[in-house]
Amino acid sequence: MIDAPTQQAREQDGPTLTQPLLRRVDLGDFALPNRVVMAPITRARAANQALAPTDLHVEYYGQRASSGLIITEGTWISPEAVGFVNVPGIHSEQQVTAWRRVTDVVHTLGGRIVLQLWHTGAASHPDHHGGRLPAGPSAVDPHEMSFTSAGPRQTVTPREMTLADIRTTIADYRAAAENARRAGFDGVELNALGSYLIAQFLNPRLNQRTDAYGSGRAGRQRLLLEVVDELAEVWGARRVGVRLSPYWTAGEVFRPDEATLDGYDELVTKLNDHPLAYLHLRGRDPVAGADGPDLDAIARYRQLFDGPLIANNGFGRESGNAIIEAGIADAVSFAAHFIANPDLVTRFALGREPAAGDPATYYTGEAEGYVDYAVSGRRASR
């Protein structure tokens, strides 16, 4: 038992332990000991023909098990989904077995981990598909960059997905969710982010279909909502998350004008009828010289979504605490901070500055820049 004077001294010496980021929270069926979430971070370390996680992945995720929730790097739901070199999948038995080693270690260390499901769609390149064209909602080039074994390649005009292709893709998402269960994950997150397949269907500049998966907002939203329902059938709604990026900017194809933002308003409102564990929202890119992230950009969707909300993009300890304290978000996810700080929760708790990562090693190499970052050391004794 801790005596009263000792308890009082601890409270006086450790005020950072009361910060909102360190409070427990329930996101759906996920009971989190803190609100510091590890965001999906593509690291391109599955450098093997099977695109299966390796010993490096086991160590990497195990090092970060103190986070409230780990959301893995985007993971291929099928060979057709591939659009980035050396990213792992969840569509083969070998991949399932390899991921099981990751989840076992994270759970042994007291962590919680969900698998993000990824399909790049038209943002892929023929180099990933034996020379065949990738498929997208319509035959419109998204003008993105695909990272292949031969280096970065500009995207090409994709082939338009047939209704049979769409049905197969939905089935692939379901199979991937089932494989995630067998691999020992605690849930799944649907990647509807950025310039990839689900976001392409939501985008009126890329989705020019005239069938049930186009022709207005309801049609463009149909694929996402049908996939969410399939994932919920496998996992239950309270173990499925969705990641959206209404403010994503990439050239003329992706730009957050009022028309697209209104579309996301409608979509987020509809998600209340498809209950989720959480909505994971990427906010506006930080503005140079601003005090911190644009909290109003996240608040727009806090007013529309009834469930738990995870905020992302440009947050640090102070801004993360502020958005939770303001009631705008329930948790905050961090990407770059988690690359160089496997002990990020400890650093936040002790008020220590996060270390900086080395961008030159983000997507290349093996252990260097991946599992060799130091944890925060003790302060020197006096």
C-alpha positions in Angstrom: 0.0 0.0 0.0 1.2 3.5 -0.8 1.1 5.9 2.2 -0.5 9.3 1.8 2.7 11.4 1.9 4.3 9.3 -0.9 1.1 9.5 -3.0 1.0 13.2 -2.6 4.7 13.5 -3.6 4.1 11.4 -6.7 1.2 13.6 -7.7 3.3 16.7 -7.3 6.3 15.3 -9.1 4.4 13.7 -12.0 1.7 16.1 -13.3 2.2 14.8 -16.8 0.6 11.5 -15.8 -2.8 13.3 -15.7 -2.7 14.4 -19.4 -5.7 13.4 -21.5 -3.6 11.2 -23.9 -2.9 8.9 -21.0 -6.4 8.3 -19.9 -8.1 5.0 -20.7 -10.9 4.9 -23.3 -13.2 2.4 -24.9 -13.4 2.5 -28.7 -16.1 0.1 -29.6 -15.0 -3.2 -28.1 -11.4 -2.1 -27.8 -10.6 -1.2 -24.2 -7.5 1.0 -24.4 -5.2 1.8 -21.5 -4.2 5.1 -23.2 -5.3 7.2 -26.2 -1.9 7.2 -28.0 -2.7 5.2 -31.2 0.0 4.0 -33.6 -1.2 5.1 -37.1 -0.7 2.9 -40.2 2.8 3.4 -41.5 4.0 1.9 -44.7 7.6 0.7 -44.1 8.3 -1.7 -47.1 10.1 -4.3 -45.1 8.4 -7.4 -46.5 11.2 -8.0 -48.9 10.3 -11.6 -49.9 8.4 -13.2 -52.7 5.5 -14.2 -50.4 5.1 -10.6 -49.2 4.9 -12.1 -45.7 5.9 -10.4 -42.4 9.4 -11.4 -41.1 11.3 -11.4 -37.8 11.7 -7.6 -38.3 8.0 -7.1 -38.2 7.6 -9.1 -35.1 10.3 -7.0 -33.4 9.0 -3.7 -34.8 5.4 -4.1 -33.6 6.4 -5.7 -30.4 8.6 -2.7 -29.5 5.5 -0.5 -29.9 3.0 -2.6 -27.9 2.7 0.1 -25.2 0.5 2.2 -27.5 -3.2 2.2 -26.7 -3.8 0.6 -30.1 -1.6 -0.4 -33.0 -3.0 -0.1 -36.4 -0.8 -2.0 -38.8 0.6 -0.8 -42.1 -1.9 -1.1 -44.9 -1.9 -4.8 -45.9 -2.9 -6.3 -49.3 -6.3 -8.0 -49.4 -5.4 -9.8 -52.7 -2.7 -9.9 -55.4 -4.9 -7.5 -57.4 -4.7 -4.9 -54.6 -0.9 -4.6 -54.7 0.5 -1.1 -55.6 3.6 -0.6 -53.5 6.8 -2.7 -53.3 7.6 -4.9 -50.3 4.3 -4.4 -48.4 2.9 -7.5 -46.7 -0.4 -9.1 -47.6 -3.1 -11.1 -45.8 -4.4 -13.2 -48.6 -2.2 -16.4 -48.3 -1.7 -19.0 -45.7 1.9 -18.1 -45.4 1.0 -14.5 -44.7 -1.6 -15.5 -42.1 1.0 -17.7 -40.3 3.6 -14.9 -40.3 1.2 -12.3 -39.0 0.2 -14.7 -36.2 3.8 -14.4 -34.9 3.3 -10.6 -34.8 0.0 -10.6 -32.9 1.2 -13.2 -30.5 4.1 -11.0 -29.4 2.0 -7.8 -29.2 -0.5 -9.6 -27.0 2.1 -11.2 -24.8 3.4 -7.7 -24.2 0.0 -6.4 -23.3 -0.9 -4.7 -26.5 -3.8 -4.5 -28.9 -3.5 -4.6 -32.7 -5.8 -4.3 -35.7 -5.0 -4.9 -39.3 -5.5 -2.2 -41.9 -6.9 -3.6 -45.2 -5.6 -1.9 -48.3 -6.3 -1.9 -52.1 -4.6 0.7 -54.3 -6.9 0.3 -57.3 -5.9 2.7 -60.1 -3.0 4.0 -58.0 -1.1 0.8 -58.8 1.0 0.2 -61.9 1.3 -2.7 -64.5 4.8 -3.5 -63.0 2.9 -4.9 -60.0 0.6 -7.1 -62.2 2.8 -8.8 -64.7 2.2 -6.0 -67.3 -1.6 -6.0 -66.9 -3.4 -2.8 -66.3 -4.6 -2.1 -62.7 -8.3 -1.6 -62.2 -10.2 1.4 -60.9 -13.7 2.8 -60.8 -13.4 4.3 -64.3 -10.7 4.5 -67.0 -9.3 7.7 -65.6 -5.6 8.1 -64.7 -5.3 9.3 -61.0 -1.9 10.9 -61.8 -0.2 9.3 -58.8 3.2 7.7 -58.2 3.5 4.0 -57.7 6.6 2.6 -56.0 7.8 -0.5 -57.9 10.8 -2.8 -57.8 12.2 -0.7 -60.6 11.6 2.6 -58.8 8.8 5.2 -58.8 6.5 5.0 -61.8 3.8 7.3 -62.9 0.3 5.7 -62.9 -1.4 4.9 -66.2 -5.0 4.9 -67.3 -6.5 1.9 -65.6 -9.2 -0.4 -66.9 -12.7 0.2 -65.5 -13.8 -2.4 -63.0 -16.7 -4.6 -64.2 -19.5 -5.4 -61.8 -18.0 -8.9 -61.5 -14.7 -7.2 -60.5 -16.4 -5.3 -57.8 -18.2 -8.3 -56.4 -14.8 -10.2 -56.4 -13.2 -7.2 -54.6 -15.9 -7.2 -51.9 -15.4 -10.9 -51.4 -11.6 -10.3 -51.2 -12.2 -7.8 -48.4 -14.3 -10.3 -46.5 -11.7 -13.1 -47.0 -9.0 -10.8 -45.7 -11.0 -10.0 -42.6 -11.5 -13.7 -42.0 -7.8 -14.2 -42.4 -7.1 -11.4 -39.9 -9.2 -13.3 -37.4 -7.2 -16.4 -37.9 -4.0 -14.4 -37.6 -5.0 -13.3 -34.1 -5.8 -9.6 -34.7 -8.2 -7.8 -32.4 -10.1 -6.2 -35.4 -9.6 -4.6 -38.8 -9.5 -1.1 -40.2 -10.7 -0.3 -43.7 -8.3 2.0 -45.6 -10.5 4.5 -47.4 -7.7 7.0 -47.4 -6.0 9.2 -49.9 -5.7 8.2 -53.5 -6.5 4.5 -53.1 -9.4 2.3 -54.3 -12.2 3.2 -51.9 -11.3 6.9 -52.0 -11.3 6.6 -55.9 -14.9 5.4 -55.8 -15.8 8.3 -53.6 -14.2 10.8 -56.0 -16.4 12.2 -58.7 -13.4 13.1 -60.9 -12.3 9.4 -60.9 -15.6 7.7 -60.6 -17.5 8.4 -63.7 -19.6 5.2 -63.7 -23.3 5.3 -64.6 -24.3 2.1 -62.8 -25.1 1.4 -59.1 -21.5 2.2 -58.0 -21.5 5.7 -59.6 -24.3 8.1 -60.7 -24.3 10.5 -57.7 -23.0 10.4 -54.1 -25.1 7.4 -53.0 -23.6 5.3 -55.8 -20.1 6.5 -55.2 -20.5 5.6 -51.5 -21.9 2.2 -52.1 -18.7 0.2 -52.3 -17.4 1.6 -49.0 -20.7 0.9 -47.2 -21.0 -2.6 -48.6 -17.4 -3.5 -47.6 -18.1 -2.1 -44.1 -21.1 -4.4 -43.8 -19.1 -7.4 -44.9 -16.3 -6.6 -42.4 -18.9 -6.2 -39.6 -20.4 -9.6 -40.5 -17.0 -11.2 -39.9 -16.0 -9.1 -36.8 -19.0 -7.4 -35.4 -19.3 -3.7 -35.9 -17.5 -2.7 -32.7 -14.3 -4.2 -34.0 -14.2 -2.5 -37.4 -12.8 0.9 -38.0 -12.7 3.2 -41.1 -10.0 5.6 -42.0 -11.0 8.6 -44.1 -9.1 11.6 -45.5 -11.6 14.3 -46.6 -8.8 16.9 -46.9 -6.5 14.8 -49.0 -4.7 16.9 -51.7 -3.0 15.5 -54.8 -3.0 17.7 -57.9 -6.3 18.4 -59.6 -7.8 14.9 -59.0 -7.8 15.1 -55.3 -8.7 18.5 -53.8 -10.8 19.3 -50.7 -13.3 21.7 -52.3 -16.8 22.3 -50.7 -18.4 19.8 -53.1 -16.2 16.9 -52.0 -16.3 18.0 -48.3 -20.1 18.0 -48.5 -19.9 14.4 -49.9 -17.8 13.4 -46.9 -20.3 15.1 -44.6 -23.1 12.9 -46.0 -20.9 9.7 -45.9 -19.9 10.2 -42.3 -23.5 10.8 -41.3 -24.5 7.5 -43.1 -21.8 5.7 -41.1 -23.9 6.2 -38.0 -26.3 3.6 -39.5 -23.3 1.2 -40.0 -22.0 1.2 -36.5 -18.2 1.2 -36.2 -15.6 0.8 -33.4 -14.2 4.1 -34.5 -13.8 6.6 -37.3 -10.1 7.4 -38.0 -9.9 10.9 -39.5 -6.9 12.4 -41.2 -7.1 16.2 -40.8 -5.8 19.0 -42.9 -2.1 19.1 -43.6 -0.4 21.5 -41.0 0.0 25.0 -42.2 3.5 26.5 -42.0 3.7 28.9 -39.1 0.5 27.7 -37.5 0.4 26.9 -33.8 -0.7 23.3 -34.4 -3.1 21.2 -36.4 -6.4 22.6 -37.5 -8.8 21.3 -34.8 -11.8 22.8 -36.6 -11.2 20.5 -39.5 -11.7 17.5 -37.2 -14.5 19.2 -35.3 -16.6 19.4 -38.5 -16.9 15.6 -38.4 -17.1 15.3 -34.6 -20.5 17.0 -35.0 -21.7 14.5 -37.6 -20.4 11.1 -36.2 -21.9 9.6 -33.1 -19.2 7.1 -32.4 -15.5 7.3 -31.2 -13.2 9.4 -33.3 -9.4 9.1 -33.7 -7.7 12.3 -35.0 -4.6 12.2 -37.1 -2.1 14.3 -39.0 0.5 16.7 -37.5 -0.3 16.1 -33.8 2.2 16.2 -31.0 1.8 15.8 -27.2 0.4 19.2 -26.5 -2.0 19.4 -29.5 -3.0 15.7 -28.9 -3.9 16.5 -25.3 -5.8 19.7 -26.4 -8.0 18.0 -29.0 -9.0 15.3 -26.5 -9.6 17.8 -23.7 -11.8 19.8 -26.0 -13.9 16.7 -26.7 -13.3 16.9 -30.4 -11.5 13.5 -30.5 -11.4 10.4 -28.3 -7.9 9.4 -29.3 -5.0 10.6 -31.5 -2.9 8.6 -33.9 0.8 9.3 -34.5 2.8 8.1 -37.5 6.2 9.8 -37.8 6.6 10.0 -34.0 6.2 6.2 -33.7 8.8 5.6 -36.4 11.6 6.9 -34.2 10.0 6.4 -30.8 8.9 2.9 -30.0 8.4 4.2 -26.4 6.3 7.2 -27.4 3.8 6.6 -24.6 6.6 6.7 -22.0 8.1 9.9 -23.5 4.7 11.6 -23.4 4.2 10.4 -19.8 7.6 11.7 -18.7 7.4 14.9 -20.7 10.4 14.0 -22.8 10.8 15.2 -26.4 10.3 12.6 -29.1 13.4 11.7 -31.2 13.5 12.5 -34.9 13.4 9.8 -37.5 15.6 9.4 -40.6 13.5 9.8 -43.7 16.2 8.1 -45.8 15.4 4.8 -44.1 11.6 5.0 -44.0 11.1 2.7 -46.9 14.4 1.1 -47.5 16.9 -1.2 -45.7 16.3 -3.9 -43.1 16.8 -3.2 -39.4 18.4 0.2 -39.8 15.8 2.9 -39.2 13.2 0.3 -38.4 14.0 -1.6 -35.1 17.2 0.2 -34.0 15.8 3.4 -32.5 16.7 3.8 -28.8 14.2 4.1 -26.0 14.3 7.1 -23.8 17.0 6.7 -21.2 16.8 7.6 -17.6 17.9 11.1 -16.6 21.4 11.2 -15.2 21.6 10.8 -11.4 22.8 13.7 -9.4 
